[in-house]
Amino acid sequence: MADRIETFVESMMIRPTDRVLEIGCGHGVAATLICASLSAGSYLAVDRSRKMVEAAARRNRAFVDAGIARFMQSTLESLDLGEQRFDKVLAMRVRLFHDQPEQAEQLARRWLAPSGKLFVQYDEPERR
Ligand SMILES: C[S@@+](CC[C@H](N)C(=O)[O-])C[C@H]1O[C@@H](n2cnc3c(N)ncnc32)[C@H](O)[C@@H]1O
């Protein structure tokens, strides 16, 4: 699992100043790798599961305390981030991207800055 996530995060070429949004962070494994590359940047994760949000925040407590990472419970469909925009948005193995890829990508792209980039990993569908 770690290899899959590490390879994906490496492909994002995170810069120290990036503003990063992750959809469906799960346990927050990618969060740890991403936040380690951020100095002046920021990371926000959303997940529809409160349990996952709590687990991810626990795992990344040091980055939360340092003001680099935030974790919030929301679905992508109901996400309201106001005027916030991101340089990189990622979603790994989130079911909506398998079931309704066009809708999911459109929803995710709403939060990209003008030159921002969306990264999606489609490999295995999430199991219900
Ligand atoms: C299969 S897990 C993948 C977790 C992690 N991204 C990874 O690759 O290991 C999918 C995660 O996405 C969350 N999720 C599924 N659908 C979602 C949606 N529509 N909006 C937000 N989170 C969602 C689930 O709660 C779960 O934590």
The ligand as a Gaussian input file, in Angstrom:
#p B3LYP/6-31G(d) Opt

LIG

0 1
 C      -10.744000       3.304000      -0.610000
 S      -10.551000       4.635000       0.512000
 C       -9.000000       5.292000      -0.098000
 C       -8.256000       6.070000       0.946000
 C       -6.947000       6.700000       0.445000
 N       -7.225000       7.770000      -0.502000
 C       -6.062000       5.674000      -0.189000
 O       -5.844000       5.694000      -1.395000
 O       -5.572000       4.773000       0.547000
 C      -11.720000       5.873000      -0.045000
 C      -11.883000       7.015000       0.938000
 O      -12.665000       8.027000       0.305000
 C      -13.733000       8.412000       1.141000
 N      -14.833000       8.796000       0.242000
 C      -15.538000       7.970000      -0.569000
 N      -16.404000       8.681000      -1.298000
 C      -16.267000       9.976000      -0.941000
 C      -16.898000      11.185000      -1.330000
 N      -17.864000      11.177000      -2.246000
 N      -16.496000      12.347000      -0.754000
 C      -15.520000      12.334000       0.188000
 N      -14.885000      11.219000       0.614000
 C      -15.246000      10.063000       0.052000
 C      -14.012000       7.200000       2.010000
 O      -14.634000       7.550000       3.237000
 C      -12.619000       6.604000       2.201000
 O      -11.960000       7.155000       3.337000

